[in-house]
Amino acid sequence: MSNTLNLKLKVWRQSSPDEAGHFEEYETAVADDASFLEMLDYVNEQLITSDRDPIAFDHDCREGICGSCGLMINGQAHGPQLGTATCQLHMRKFEDGDAITIEPWRAAGFPIIRDLAVNRAAFDRIVESGGYISVSTGAAPEANLTPVPKDVADASMDAAACIGCGACVAACPNSAGQLFTSDKVAHLNLLPQGQAERYRRTEAMVDTMEEFFGSCTNHGECQEACPKEIPIDFIAYMNRDYMKSKWKNRKLTGQVFP
């Protein structure tokens, strides 16, 4: 049997990227078996009924798969429950009478569109720069013709679990994008099919990342905030390949270091 929670909300409102934002306070009552996004839906229904603008926020699958949702909840990316996306967070994690502060991701690489919705196109730019395999193979080969050791396949799948929500950037004091980028680099670089472009991919994706995000200084907040609990080990793998790429890519083009 569900219980009703009476909550006080402090929500960031910003009508456009060029307007100054501010917090607005709301009160709502919601069942503790509702999800966090359902709670925001209830608030929006109240706002619409009273002829006020609803709160804009990103969401899609509401199953922790697509990575669209992402909120700072009481100063924590995705809220108080570790290994959980915002859409998977339920109100039972809160107590009756709680005050909840809700903000968008705070990072220069994620400019605010409106209210709690941010533009994460920088992640798309990183993937576009090298997060693919472009070797033409003709007809699809038999899967078992390319042996992949189980530990390599497992590591690649762990990296591929990244849903690109941006919590790693939002939680990092430097707004660094290394965890996201290293995941996208590793899940291709670890597999045999990704070796042909391994070093070109690594250099292109890291260089693109540095256009938008800060530098990693090993705070480790990214892995704590990640809803898929992806470890920062992948950042070390990416840094190793990036150092190698600076030599290998220039050697291939006939360049030499001064």
C-alpha positions as CSV (number, residue, x, y, z in Angstrom):
1,M,0.0,0.0,0.0
2,S,1.4,3.4,-1.0
3,N,1.8,6.4,1.3
4,T,1.3,10.0,0.3
5,L,4.3,12.4,0.6
6,N,3.8,16.1,1.0
7,L,6.8,17.8,-0.5
8,K,8.3,21.3,-1.0
9,L,10.0,21.7,-4.3
10,K,12.6,24.3,-5.3
11,V,12.9,24.1,-9.1
12,W,15.2,26.0,-11.5
13,R,13.2,28.0,-14.1
14,Q,14.7,29.6,-17.1
15,S,12.6,30.6,-20.1
16,S,15.4,30.6,-22.7
17,P,19.2,30.3,-22.9
18,D,19.5,34.1,-23.1
19,E,17.3,34.8,-20.0
20,A,18.4,34.9,-16.4
21,G,17.2,31.9,-14.5
22,H,15.8,31.7,-10.9
23,F,14.3,29.2,-8.5
24,E,10.6,28.8,-8.0
25,E,9.0,27.0,-5.1
26,Y,6.1,24.6,-5.4
27,E,4.2,22.3,-3.0
28,T,2.8,18.9,-4.1
29,A,1.5,15.7,-2.7
30,V,2.5,12.4,-4.4
31,A,2.4,8.7,-3.8
32,D,5.7,7.2,-2.7
33,D,5.4,4.5,-5.4
34,A,5.5,7.2,-8.1
35,S,8.7,7.8,-10.0
36,F,10.5,11.1,-9.8
37,L,9.5,12.1,-13.3
38,E,5.9,11.2,-12.6
39,M,6.0,13.5,-9.6
40,L,7.1,16.3,-12.0
41,D,4.3,15.3,-14.3
42,Y,1.8,15.9,-11.4
43,V,3.3,19.3,-10.7
44,N,3.0,20.2,-14.4
45,E,-0.6,19.2,-14.4
46,Q,-1.2,21.6,-11.5
47,L,0.7,24.4,-13.4
48,I,-1.3,23.8,-16.6
49,T,-4.6,23.8,-14.7
50,S,-3.7,27.2,-13.2
51,D,-2.7,28.5,-16.7
52,R,1.0,28.6,-15.9
53,D,4.0,27.3,-17.9
54,P,4.9,23.7,-17.2
55,I,8.4,22.8,-16.2
56,A,10.5,21.7,-19.1
57,F,12.7,18.6,-18.6
58,D,14.2,15.8,-20.8
59,H,12.8,12.3,-20.8
60,D,11.9,9.5,-23.2
61,C,12.1,5.8,-22.4
62,R,11.7,6.2,-18.6
63,E,13.4,2.9,-18.2
64,G,17.0,4.0,-17.6
65,I,18.1,3.1,-21.2
66,C,18.0,6.1,-23.4
67,G,19.9,8.6,-21.2
68,S,17.6,11.5,-22.0
69,C,16.7,12.2,-18.4
70,G,19.2,14.0,-16.1
71,L,18.6,16.2,-13.1
72,M,20.6,17.5,-10.1
73,I,18.5,16.5,-7.2
74,N,19.5,18.0,-3.9
75,G,23.0,18.5,-5.4
76,Q,23.4,14.9,-6.6
77,A,23.3,13.9,-10.2
78,H,20.3,11.6,-10.7
79,G,19.5,11.9,-7.0
80,P,20.3,9.9,-3.8
81,Q,20.1,6.4,-5.1
82,L,23.4,5.2,-6.7
83,G,23.3,3.2,-10.0
84,T,20.0,4.8,-10.9
85,A,18.9,7.2,-13.7
86,T,16.5,10.0,-12.7
87,C,13.6,8.2,-14.4
88,Q,14.2,5.1,-12.3
89,L,14.3,7.0,-9.0
90,H,11.1,6.5,-6.9
91,M,9.7,8.9,-4.3
92,R,10.0,6.2,-1.6
93,K,13.6,7.5,-1.3
94,F,12.2,10.7,0.2
95,E,10.4,11.4,3.4
96,D,7.1,13.2,4.0
97,G,7.8,16.9,4.4
98,D,11.1,16.8,2.5
99,A,12.4,19.9,0.7
100,I,13.8,18.9,-2.7
101,T,16.0,21.2,-4.9
102,I,15.9,20.4,-8.6
103,E,18.4,21.8,-11.1
104,P,19.6,21.1,-14.6
105,W,23.1,19.8,-15.4
106,R,25.6,22.6,-14.6
107,A,28.3,22.5,-17.2
108,A,29.5,24.9,-19.9
109,G,29.4,22.0,-22.4
110,F,25.7,21.5,-21.7
111,P,24.0,25.0,-22.3
112,I,20.5,25.3,-20.9
113,I,17.7,25.2,-23.4
114,R,14.9,25.9,-21.0
115,D,14.3,25.1,-17.3
116,L,15.8,21.7,-16.6
117,A,16.5,20.8,-20.2
118,V,20.0,21.1,-21.5
119,N,21.7,20.7,-24.9
120,R,24.0,17.7,-24.9
121,A,24.9,18.0,-28.6
122,A,28.6,18.0,-27.5
123,F,28.3,14.3,-26.9
124,D,27.1,13.8,-30.4
125,R,30.0,15.7,-31.8
126,I,32.4,13.4,-29.9
127,V,30.8,10.3,-31.3
128,E,30.6,11.7,-34.8
129,S,34.4,12.4,-34.7
130,G,35.3,8.7,-34.3
131,G,32.7,6.6,-32.5
132,Y,32.1,4.2,-35.4
133,I,33.9,1.6,-37.6
134,S,34.0,2.6,-41.2
135,V,35.8,-0.4,-42.8
136,S,33.7,-1.8,-45.6
137,T,33.4,-5.6,-45.2
138,G,30.9,-6.4,-47.9
139,A,28.5,-9.1,-46.8
140,A,28.3,-9.6,-43.1
141,P,30.7,-12.3,-42.1
142,E,29.9,-15.3,-39.8
143,A,30.0,-14.0,-36.3
144,N,32.1,-16.9,-35.0
145,L,34.9,-16.3,-37.7
146,T,36.3,-13.4,-35.5
147,P,37.3,-14.9,-32.1
148,V,36.9,-12.5,-29.2
149,P,38.2,-13.5,-25.8
150,K,35.5,-13.5,-23.2
151,D,37.3,-11.0,-20.9
152,V,37.7,-8.6,-23.9
153,A,34.0,-9.0,-24.8
154,D,32.9,-8.4,-21.2
155,A,35.1,-5.2,-20.9
156,S,33.7,-3.9,-24.2
157,M,30.2,-4.6,-23.1
158,D,30.8,-2.8,-19.8
159,A,32.0,0.3,-21.7
160,A,29.0,0.1,-24.1
161,A,26.6,0.2,-21.2
162,C,27.1,4.0,-21.2
163,I,23.8,5.7,-22.0
164,G,25.2,9.2,-22.5
165,C,23.1,10.9,-19.9
166,G,25.9,13.4,-18.9
167,A,25.8,12.7,-15.2
168,C,29.6,12.2,-15.2
169,V,30.1,15.7,-16.5
170,A,27.5,17.3,-14.2
171,A,29.1,15.6,-11.1
172,C,32.7,16.4,-12.0
173,P,34.1,19.6,-10.3
174,N,35.9,20.3,-13.7
175,S,32.9,19.4,-15.9
176,A,35.2,16.8,-17.5
177,G,33.9,14.5,-20.2
178,Q,36.5,11.8,-19.9
179,L,34.3,9.0,-18.6
180,F,31.8,9.3,-21.4
181,T,34.5,9.7,-24.1
182,S,36.6,6.8,-22.8
183,D,33.5,4.5,-22.8
184,K,32.8,5.3,-26.4
185,V,36.4,4.9,-27.3
186,A,36.9,1.6,-25.4
187,H,33.9,-0.3,-26.5
188,L,35.3,-0.2,-30.1
189,N,39.1,-0.1,-29.4
190,L,38.9,-3.3,-27.3
191,L,37.4,-5.4,-30.1
192,P,39.2,-6.8,-33.1
193,Q,36.9,-5.0,-35.5
194,G,37.9,-1.7,-34.1
195,Q,41.7,-2.0,-34.4
196,A,42.1,-0.6,-37.9
197,E,41.0,2.9,-36.8
198,R,42.0,2.6,-33.1
199,Y,44.5,5.4,-32.9
200,R,42.8,7.8,-35.4
201,R,39.6,7.2,-33.5
202,T,41.2,7.9,-30.1
203,E,42.9,11.1,-31.1
204,A,39.9,12.5,-32.9
205,M,37.4,11.8,-30.1
206,V,39.7,13.1,-27.3
207,D,40.5,16.3,-29.3
208,T,36.8,16.9,-29.9
209,M,36.0,16.3,-26.2
210,E,38.6,18.9,-25.2
211,E,36.7,21.6,-27.2
212,F,33.7,21.3,-24.8
213,F,34.8,19.9,-21.5
214,G,37.3,20.4,-18.7
215,S,40.3,18.2,-17.7
216,C,40.1,15.1,-15.6
217,T,41.9,15.4,-12.2
218,N,40.8,12.0,-10.8
219,H,38.2,13.1,-8.4
220,G,36.2,10.0,-9.2
221,E,32.8,11.7,-8.9
222,C,32.0,10.6,-12.4
223,Q,31.9,6.9,-11.6
224,E,29.9,7.6,-8.4
225,A,27.2,9.5,-10.4
226,C,27.1,7.1,-13.3
227,P,23.7,5.3,-13.4
228,K,25.4,2.3,-15.0
229,E,28.3,2.3,-12.5
230,I,31.0,2.4,-15.2
231,P,34.4,2.6,-13.5
232,I,37.1,5.2,-14.3
233,D,39.5,2.5,-15.4
234,F,38.4,3.2,-18.9
235,I,39.8,6.8,-18.6
236,A,43.3,5.2,-18.0
237,Y,42.9,3.0,-21.1
238,M,41.9,6.0,-23.2
239,N,44.8,8.1,-21.9
240,R,47.2,5.3,-22.8
241,D,45.9,5.0,-26.3
242,Y,45.9,8.8,-26.7
243,M,49.6,9.0,-25.9
244,K,50.3,6.2,-28.4
245,S,48.1,7.9,-31.0
246,K,50.2,11.1,-30.9
247,W,53.2,9.1,-32.1
248,K,51.5,6.5,-34.4
249,N,49.3,9.0,-36.3
250,R,52.2,11.3,-37.1
251,K,54.5,8.4,-38.0
252,L,51.8,7.2,-40.5
253,T,51.7,10.6,-42.2
254,G,55.5,11.0,-42.3
255,Q,55.6,13.7,-39.6
256,V,58.4,13.7,-37.0
257,F,58.7,15.3,-33.6
258,P,61.1,18.3,-33.5
